[in-house]
């Protein structure tokens, strides 16, 4: 879904525009209170098309500040970024190639109509020459046309051609984790120490008949540490059959020597991301790719091995889950898909949680403050520090399964919210609010430990997430039951028990909306 940011001095006028634009064109409209907040939106929301702002707010020249900020983003040539149109209610602004000045007091209907034109939902451009001929840019800046400028996509560069210091991404930063080029001494040290880098087996599952420029190893546990055995020699063509056999025998991870890890990451991530670019992907295809992407991210979080290549998987996964949400017909069809496909438990849990929250929160007045993208980031990142599907499932059944955990696993579970937020802070240029909701998704301010009782002082989004996650955990426990009366009764039983636990406020309100989603339509089974 396209997003529009409104940054206006008159709050009543801003709210009026937000409602009318959203209702007329079916887009998400976010109101910002300051230029600082508006900039933060661009850091973690990928589909912003338009910024509508005042020229000045409380003596602050917000239009100037935002245009300079967006110009800087364009100059950074961020791969895959789409130019943002800026519509200014005023007469002056610095040069920005996608700018329209509408004057101090434009007609409300005219603003809405022009926004529709920029979205491609109106055929008439109300901002003709006569309307704008008196509007001039700031002195000493180039004159610009205020008529609509055709959108141009920035050309995406091959990741291999990017130099480390020029690596910029739309959503992510890598300044804290970029590695400097290894010196000759470091290279010799890595070779002598036999250092290896782990890659998720999901990277290899779709490859066939390829020649790798690097050797690939399997790790075998020995009495004193590990031994690494070469399974695929560099520059030797590997058939799909041989690769499948290797993956079956070698488990969830394969290894590359540390000295070849950057080369391997570039190659594997480029091939992996290509899967997202296939036209007209079906829901099943998207879910498979998304599930494997999640498994890759679990491995990356486990080894803290983010780089400028695998960060592309995160960006594509965010977009792909949004697309998959739109392809889901209803909860009945989703049940058939999740039961029929062998997808990652962690992915099933995050996708269903994100889908159900998205389907329910629009019913509540507080939801206008919750970006769908914020909810999506929460769903994707909140459990990634748990490292694997087994721990994710155990943590969702913590009280019943605690005795099966080692001391190390128990600590991972108790600290996973905090650890996920710490990693997220190193890779995402986002406001503190985003990392805070990941850290506090169990209701613990520090992100450490699990609550012994419900808190009613949490923000509404956190309450919604807690109750939906609880339902999803129990839903997945009965997922493989055949569709029909037995499954439907189990869902009713789950909802009945949850109502005893979540008896008031947002907890109960969201639970009731989930119940409404699963009510059996006339002539159609709910499950």
C-alpha positions as CSV (number, residue, x, y, z in Angstrom):
1,X,0.0,0.0,0.0
2,X,1.2,3.5,-0.8
3,X,1.9,5.9,2.0
4,X,1.6,9.7,2.3
5,X,3.1,11.8,5.0
6,X,1.3,15.0,6.1
7,X,3.3,17.6,8.0
8,X,1.1,20.7,8.4
9,X,0.9,23.5,10.9
10,X,-2.9,23.4,11.3
11,X,-3.6,20.1,13.0
12,X,-7.4,20.2,12.4
13,X,-6.8,20.9,8.7
14,X,-4.2,18.1,8.7
15,X,-6.6,15.5,10.2
16,X,-9.4,16.6,7.8
17,X,-7.0,16.0,4.8
18,X,-5.8,12.7,6.2
19,X,-9.3,11.3,6.5
20,X,-10.5,12.5,3.1
21,X,-7.4,11.4,1.2
22,X,-7.4,8.0,2.9
23,X,-11.1,7.4,2.2
24,X,-11.0,8.6,-1.4
25,X,-7.9,6.9,-2.6
26,X,-7.4,3.9,-0.2
27,X,-3.9,4.9,0.8
28,X,-2.3,5.0,4.3
29,X,-1.8,8.7,5.4
30,X,0.5,9.3,8.3
31,X,0.4,12.6,10.2
32,X,3.8,13.9,11.5
33,X,4.3,16.4,14.2
34,X,7.8,17.6,13.2
35,X,10.4,17.4,10.4
36,X,12.5,15.1,12.7
37,X,9.6,12.6,13.0
38,X,8.8,12.9,9.3
39,X,12.5,12.0,8.4
40,X,12.3,8.9,10.7
41,X,9.3,7.7,8.7
42,X,11.5,7.5,5.5
43,X,13.9,5.4,7.4
44,X,11.6,2.5,8.1
45,X,8.6,2.8,5.7
46,X,9.5,1.7,2.2
47,X,6.5,2.9,0.1
48,X,6.2,6.6,0.8
49,X,5.1,8.3,-2.4
50,X,4.2,11.9,-1.3
51,X,5.0,14.4,1.4
52,X,2.5,17.1,1.9
53,X,3.9,19.9,4.1
54,X,3.6,23.5,5.2
55,X,6.4,25.9,4.1
56,X,6.9,27.0,7.7
57,X,5.8,25.6,11.0
58,X,6.4,27.7,14.2
59,X,9.1,29.6,12.4
60,X,10.9,26.4,11.3
61,X,11.3,26.2,7.5
62,X,10.2,22.6,7.4
63,X,9.8,22.5,3.6
64,X,13.4,23.6,3.1
65,X,14.6,21.0,5.6
66,X,12.6,18.1,4.1
67,X,13.5,19.0,0.5
68,X,17.2,19.1,1.4
69,X,16.8,15.8,3.3
70,X,15.1,14.1,0.3
71,X,17.6,15.6,-2.1
72,X,20.4,14.0,-0.1
73,X,18.6,10.6,-0.3
74,X,18.5,11.0,-4.1
75,X,22.1,11.9,-4.3
76,X,23.0,8.8,-2.3
77,X,21.5,6.8,-5.2
78,X,19.8,4.3,-2.9
79,X,19.1,1.1,-4.8
80,X,15.5,0.4,-5.3
81,X,14.4,3.7,-3.9
82,X,11.5,5.6,-5.5
83,X,11.5,9.4,-5.7
84,X,9.1,11.1,-3.2
85,X,6.9,13.9,-4.5
86,X,6.9,16.9,-2.2
87,X,3.8,19.2,-2.2
88,X,4.4,22.4,-0.3
89,X,1.6,24.7,0.9
90,X,3.7,27.8,0.5
91,X,5.6,29.8,-2.1
92,X,9.3,29.1,-1.5
93,X,11.5,26.1,-1.3
94,X,15.0,25.0,-2.3
95,X,15.5,23.1,-5.5
96,X,14.1,19.5,-5.5
97,X,13.3,17.7,-8.7
98,X,9.9,16.3,-7.6
99,X,8.3,19.5,-6.1
100,X,5.0,21.3,-6.4
101,X,4.4,24.7,-4.7
102,X,0.7,25.2,-4.1
103,X,0.6,28.7,-2.5
104,X,-0.3,29.6,1.1
105,X,-4.1,28.9,1.0
106,X,-4.9,26.4,-1.7
107,X,-8.5,25.0,-1.9
108,X,-8.9,21.7,0.0
109,X,-10.5,19.9,-2.9
110,X,-7.7,21.1,-5.2
111,X,-5.1,19.6,-2.8
112,X,-6.9,16.3,-2.7
113,X,-7.4,16.2,-6.4
114,X,-3.7,16.9,-7.0
115,X,-2.6,14.2,-4.6
116,X,-4.9,11.8,-6.5
117,X,-3.2,12.9,-9.7
118,X,0.3,12.1,-8.3
119,X,-1.0,8.7,-7.1
120,X,-2.2,8.0,-10.6
121,X,-5.8,7.9,-9.5
122,X,-6.9,11.1,-11.2
123,X,-6.4,11.9,-14.9
124,X,-6.6,15.7,-14.7
125,X,-3.6,17.7,-13.4
126,X,-5.2,20.7,-11.5
127,X,-1.8,22.4,-11.2
128,X,-1.7,23.9,-14.7
129,X,0.6,26.9,-15.6
130,X,-2.0,29.5,-14.8
131,X,-2.4,28.1,-11.3
132,X,1.3,28.3,-10.5
133,X,2.8,31.1,-12.5
134,X,3.0,33.4,-9.5
135,X,4.7,30.9,-7.3
136,X,8.5,31.3,-7.4
137,X,11.2,29.3,-5.6
138,X,13.6,30.8,-3.1
139,X,15.9,33.4,-4.4
140,X,19.3,32.0,-5.7
141,X,17.9,28.6,-6.3
142,X,17.1,27.2,-9.8
143,X,13.6,27.8,-11.1
144,X,11.5,24.6,-11.3
145,X,8.4,23.6,-13.0
146,X,5.5,22.9,-10.6
147,X,3.6,20.7,-12.9
148,X,3.7,16.9,-12.2
149,X,7.1,15.3,-13.0
150,X,6.9,11.8,-14.3
151,X,8.2,9.4,-11.7
152,X,11.6,7.9,-12.5
153,X,13.0,4.9,-10.7
154,X,16.6,5.1,-9.6
155,X,18.7,2.5,-11.5
156,X,19.6,-0.3,-9.2
157,X,23.3,-1.2,-9.1
158,X,24.7,-4.7,-9.0
159,X,25.8,-5.2,-5.3
160,X,29.1,-6.4,-6.5
161,X,30.0,-3.1,-8.0
162,X,29.3,-1.1,-4.9
163,X,32.3,0.0,-2.9
164,X,32.0,-0.3,0.9
165,X,32.1,3.4,1.6
166,X,29.4,4.1,-1.0
167,X,27.1,1.4,0.2
168,X,23.8,3.1,1.1
169,X,20.4,1.5,1.6
170,X,16.9,2.9,1.8
171,X,16.1,1.5,5.2
172,X,19.3,0.0,6.6
173,X,22.7,1.3,7.8
174,X,25.8,-0.8,8.0
175,X,28.3,1.6,9.5
176,X,28.6,-0.3,12.8
177,X,29.1,-3.7,11.1
178,X,31.0,-3.0,7.9
179,X,34.4,-4.8,7.9
180,X,37.5,-3.0,6.7
181,X,39.4,-4.7,3.8
182,X,41.6,-7.4,5.3
183,X,45.3,-6.6,5.3
184,X,47.8,-9.2,4.1
185,X,48.6,-10.0,7.7
186,X,44.9,-10.6,8.5
187,X,44.5,-12.8,5.5
188,X,47.4,-15.0,6.6
189,X,46.0,-15.1,10.1
190,X,42.6,-16.2,8.9
191,X,44.2,-18.9,6.7
192,X,46.4,-20.2,9.5
193,X,43.5,-20.2,12.1
194,X,41.2,-22.0,9.7
195,X,38.4,-19.6,10.3
196,X,35.0,-20.4,8.6
197,X,31.8,-18.4,8.1
198,X,28.4,-20.1,8.3
199,X,25.7,-19.8,5.6
200,X,22.2,-21.1,6.0
201,X,21.4,-24.2,3.9
202,X,18.4,-22.2,2.5
203,X,20.8,-20.3,0.4
204,X,21.6,-23.4,-1.6
205,X,18.2,-25.2,-1.7
206,X,17.1,-23.5,-5.0
207,X,20.4,-23.6,-6.8
208,X,21.2,-26.1,-9.6
209,X,23.9,-26.8,-12.1
210,X,26.2,-24.1,-10.9
211,X,29.9,-23.5,-10.6
212,X,30.9,-21.8,-7.3
213,X,34.0,-19.6,-7.2
214,X,34.6,-20.7,-3.6
215,X,34.8,-24.1,-1.8
216,X,31.9,-25.2,0.5
217,X,32.4,-27.2,3.7
218,X,30.4,-29.2,6.1
219,X,31.2,-29.1,9.8
220,X,31.5,-32.3,11.9
221,X,31.7,-32.3,15.7
222,X,34.8,-34.0,17.1
223,X,35.9,-34.7,20.6
224,X,37.9,-31.5,20.7
225,X,36.0,-28.9,18.6
226,X,35.0,-29.2,15.0
227,X,36.3,-30.5,11.7
228,X,35.5,-28.9,8.4
229,X,35.2,-31.2,5.4
230,X,35.1,-29.9,1.8
231,X,31.9,-30.9,0.0
232,X,32.1,-28.7,-3.1
233,X,35.3,-27.7,-4.6
234,X,35.7,-24.2,-6.1
235,X,35.3,-24.0,-9.9
236,X,33.7,-27.5,-10.2
237,X,30.2,-27.7,-11.6
238,X,27.6,-29.1,-9.2
239,X,24.4,-30.8,-10.3
240,X,21.0,-30.2,-8.6
241,X,21.0,-33.9,-7.5
242,X,24.5,-33.7,-5.9
243,X,23.6,-30.4,-4.1
244,X,20.4,-31.9,-2.8
245,X,22.3,-34.9,-1.5
246,X,24.8,-32.7,0.3
247,X,22.1,-30.6,1.9
248,X,20.3,-33.7,3.2
249,X,23.5,-34.9,4.9
250,X,24.9,-31.6,6.2
251,X,22.0,-30.2,8.1
252,X,21.0,-26.5,8.4
253,X,24.4,-24.8,7.8
254,X,27.2,-25.0,5.3
255,X,30.5,-23.2,5.7
256,X,33.0,-21.1,3.6
257,X,36.5,-20.1,4.6
258,X,36.5,-16.6,6.2
259,X,38.8,-15.3,3.5
260,X,36.2,-16.2,0.8
261,X,33.1,-15.2,2.9
262,X,32.5,-11.8,1.2
263,X,32.8,-13.3,-2.2
264,X,30.4,-16.1,-1.2
265,X,27.9,-13.7,0.4
266,X,27.8,-11.6,-2.8
267,X,27.2,-14.7,-4.9
268,X,24.7,-16.4,-2.7
269,X,22.6,-13.3,-1.8
270,X,22.5,-12.2,-5.4
271,X,21.1,-15.5,-6.5
272,X,18.7,-15.7,-3.6
273,X,17.3,-12.2,-4.1
274,X,16.6,-13.0,-7.8
275,X,13.8,-15.3,-6.6
276,X,11.8,-12.3,-5.4
277,X,12.0,-10.7,-8.8
278,X,10.0,-13.3,-10.6
279,X,6.8,-11.8,-12.1
280,X,3.4,-12.7,-10.7
281,X,4.5,-14.8,-7.9
282,X,1.6,-16.8,-6.4
283,X,0.9,-16.8,-2.7
284,X,2.4,-20.3,-2.3
285,X,5.6,-19.2,-4.1
286,X,5.9,-16.1,-2.0
287,X,5.3,-18.0,1.2
288,X,8.1,-20.5,0.3
289,X,10.6,-17.8,-0.5
290,X,9.6,-15.8,2.6
291,X,10.0,-18.9,4.8
292,X,13.5,-19.6,3.5
293,X,14.4,-16.0,3.9
294,X,13.4,-16.1,7.5
295,X,15.6,-19.1,8.0
296,X,18.5,-17.2,6.4
297,X,17.9,-14.3,8.8
298,X,17.9,-16.6,11.8
299,X,21.3,-17.8,10.8
300,X,22.5,-14.2,10.2
301,X,21.3,-13.1,13.6
302,X,22.9,-16.1,15.2
303,X,26.3,-15.2,13.8
304,X,25.9,-11.4,13.7
305,X,26.9,-11.6,10.1
306,X,25.0,-8.8,8.4
307,X,26.7,-7.3,5.4
308,X,25.7,-5.1,2.4
309,X,24.7,-8.2,0.4
310,X,22.4,-10.1,2.8
311,X,20.7,-6.9,3.9
312,X,19.0,-7.1,0.5
313,X,17.1,-10.2,1.7
314,X,15.6,-8.2,4.6
315,X,14.4,-5.4,2.3
316,X,12.9,-7.9,-0.1
317,X,11.3,-9.9,2.7
318,X,9.5,-6.8,4.1
319,X,8.0,-6.1,0.7
320,X,7.2,-9.7,-0.1
321,X,5.3,-10.2,3.2
322,X,3.2,-7.1,2.4
323,X,2.4,-8.5,-1.0
324,X,1.6,-11.9,0.4
325,X,-0.9,-10.3,2.9
326,X,-2.8,-8.9,0.0
327,X,-3.0,-12.3,-1.7
328,X,-4.7,-14.0,1.3
329,X,-8.4,-14.5,0.6
330,X,-9.5,-15.3,4.1
331,X,-8.4,-17.3,7.2
332,X,-9.9,-20.5,5.7
333,X,-7.6,-20.4,2.7
334,X,-4.7,-19.4,4.9
335,X,-5.3,-22.5,7.0
336,X,-5.1,-24.8,4.0
337,X,-1.9,-23.1,2.8
338,X,-0.1,-23.3,6.2
339,X,-1.1,-26.9,6.7
340,X,-0.2,-28.0,3.2
341,X,3.2,-26.4,3.0
342,X,6.3,-27.4,5.0
343,X,7.2,-23.9,6.0
344,X,9.3,-22.7,8.9
345,X,7.4,-22.6,12.2
346,X,8.9,-19.2,13.0
347,X,7.8,-17.8,9.7
348,X,4.3,-19.3,10.0
349,X,4.0,-17.7,13.4
350,X,5.2,-14.2,12.3
351,X,3.1,-14.2,9.2
352,X,-0.1,-15.2,10.8
353,X,0.5,-12.8,13.7
354,X,1.1,-10.0,11.3
355,X,-1.9,-10.9,9.2
356,X,-4.3,-11.1,12.1
357,X,-3.2,-7.9,13.6
358,X,-3.5,-6.2,10.3
359,X,-7.0,-7.6,9.9
360,X,-8.2,-6.5,13.4
361,X,-6.6,-3.1,14.4
362,X,-8.4,-1.0,11.8
363,X,-11.5,-1.4,13.9
364,X,-9.9,0.6,16.8
365,X,-9.5,4.4,17.1
366,X,-5.8,4.0,18.3
367,X,-4.9,2.2,15.1
368,X,-4.4,5.4,13.1
369,X,-1.2,5.9,15.0
370,X,0.1,2.4,14.1
371,X,1.8,2.1,10.7
372,X,1.3,-1.3,9.1
373,X,5.0,-1.2,8.4
374,X,5.7,-0.8,12.1
375,X,3.7,-3.9,12.8
376,X,5.5,-5.8,10.0
377,X,8.9,-4.9,11.4
378,X,7.8,-6.1,14.8
379,X,6.6,-9.4,13.4
380,X,9.8,-10.0,11.4
381,X,12.4,-9.0,13.9
382,X,11.0,-9.8,17.4
383,X,12.0,-13.5,17.5
384,X,15.1,-13.5,15.3
385,X,17.5,-13.7,18.2
386,X,16.2,-17.1,19.1
387,X,18.4,-18.6,16.4
388,X,16.3,-21.5,15.2
389,X,12.7,-22.9,14.8
390,X,13.0,-25.2,17.7
391,X,13.8,-22.4,20.2
392,X,11.1,-20.2,18.7
393,X,8.5,-23.0,19.3
394,X,9.8,-23.8,22.8
395,X,9.7,-20.1,23.8
396,X,6.0,-19.9,22.7
397,X,5.4,-22.9,25.0
398,X,7.9,-21.8,27.7
399,X,6.0,-22.8,30.8
400,X,5.3,-26.3,29.6
401,X,8.7,-26.8,27.9
402,X,11.1,-25.1,30.2
403,X,12.5,-28.3,31.6
404,X,13.7,-29.3,28.2
405,X,16.0,-26.3,27.8
406,X,19.7,-26.1,28.6
407,X,20.9,-23.2,30.7
408,X,22.2,-21.5,27.6
409,X,18.9,-21.9,25.7
410,X,17.0,-20.6,28.7
411,X,19.1,-17.5,28.7
412,X,18.6,-17.0,25.0
413,X,14.8,-17.2,25.4
414,X,14.8,-14.8,28.4
415,X,17.0,-12.3,26.7
416,X,15.8,-12.6,23.1
417,X,13.7,-9.5,23.0
418,X,16.6,-7.3,24.3
419,X,19.1,-9.0,21.9
420,X,16.9,-8.6,18.9
421,X,16.5,-4.9,19.6
422,X,20.3,-4.4,20.0
423,X,21.0,-6.0,16.6
424,X,18.2,-4.1,15.0
425,X,19.7,-0.8,16.3
426,X,22.9,-1.6,14.5
427,X,21.3,-2.1,11.1
428,X,18.1,0.0,10.9
429,X,18.1,3.8,10.8
430,X,14.8,4.0,12.7
431,X,13.4,6.0,15.6
432,X,13.7,4.6,19.0
433,X,10.1,3.7,19.0
434,X,10.7,0.9,16.5
435,X,13.4,-0.8,18.4
436,X,11.5,-0.2,21.6
437,X,8.5,-2.2,20.5
438,X,10.7,-5.1,19.5
439,X,12.5,-5.0,22.9
440,X,9.2,-4.7,24.8
441,X,7.0,-7.1,22.8
442,X,6.6,-9.3,25.9
443,X,5.7,-6.3,28.1
444,X,9.1,-6.1,29.7
445,X,10.8,-2.7,29.6
446,X,14.3,-4.1,29.5
447,X,13.5,-6.8,27.0
448,X,14.8,-9.4,29.5
449,X,12.6,-12.0,31.2
450,X,9.0,-13.0,30.6
451,X,6.1,-11.5,32.5
452,X,4.3,-13.5,35.2
453,X,1.0,-11.6,34.7
454,X,-0.7,-9.3,32.3
455,X,0.1,-5.6,32.3
456,X,-2.6,-3.1,31.5
457,X,-0.3,-0.2,31.2
458,X,1.2,-1.2,27.9
459,X,0.5,0.7,24.6
460,X,-2.5,-0.7,22.6
461,X,-0.2,-2.2,19.9
462,X,1.7,-4.2,22.5
463,X,-1.5,-5.5,24.0
464,X,-2.8,-6.5,20.6
465,X,0.5,-8.2,19.7
466,X,0.5,-10.2,22.9
467,X,-3.0,-11.6,22.6
468,X,-2.7,-12.3,18.9
469,X,0.6,-14.2,19.4
470,X,-1.0,-16.3,22.2
471,X,-3.9,-17.2,19.8
472,X,-1.5,-18.0,16.9
473,X,0.6,-20.3,19.1
474,X,-2.4,-22.4,19.9
475,X,-3.8,-22.1,16.4
476,X,-0.6,-23.6,15.0
477,X,-0.8,-26.4,17.6
478,X,-4.0,-27.6,16.0
479,X,-3.2,-26.6,12.4
480,X,-2.8,-30.1,11.1
481,X,-6.3,-31.2,12.1
482,X,-8.5,-31.7,9.1
483,X,-10.7,-28.7,8.1
484,X,-14.2,-29.1,9.3
485,X,-16.1,-29.5,12.5
486,X,-13.2,-30.9,14.6
487,X,-10.9,-28.0,13.7
488,X,-13.7,-25.4,14.1
489,X,-14.5,-26.7,17.6
490,X,-10.8,-26.5,18.6
491,X,-10.7,-22.9,17.5
492,X,-13.8,-22.2,19.5
493,X,-12.3,-23.9,22.6
494,X,-9.1,-21.9,22.1
495,X,-11.0,-18.6,22.0
496,X,-13.1,-19.5,25.0
497,X,-10.0,-20.2,27.1
498,X,-8.3,-17.1,26.0
499,X,-11.3,-15.0,27.0
500,X,-10.8,-16.2,30.5
501,X,-7.2,-14.9,30.4
502,X,-7.8,-11.7,28.5
503,X,-10.9,-10.2,30.2
504,X,-10.7,-6.5,29.4
505,X,-9.4,-3.5,27.5
506,X,-7.5,-4.0,24.2
507,X,-6.7,-7.6,25.0
508,X,-10.4,-8.6,25.0
509,X,-11.4,-6.2,22.2
510,X,-8.8,-7.6,19.8
511,X,-9.7,-11.2,20.8
512,X,-13.3,-10.5,19.9
513,X,-12.2,-9.2,16.5
514,X,-10.2,-12.4,16.0
515,X,-13.3,-14.4,16.9
516,X,-15.3,-12.5,14.3
517,X,-12.7,-13.4,11.6
518,X,-13.2,-17.1,12.4
519,X,-16.9,-17.1,12.5
520,X,-18.3,-19.4,9.9
521,X,-19.8,-17.5,7.0
522,X,-23.1,-18.8,5.5
523,X,-22.3,-22.0,3.5
524,X,-18.6,-21.8,4.2
525,X,-16.4,-23.6,6.8
526,X,-14.4,-21.3,9.0
527,X,-11.4,-23.6,8.9
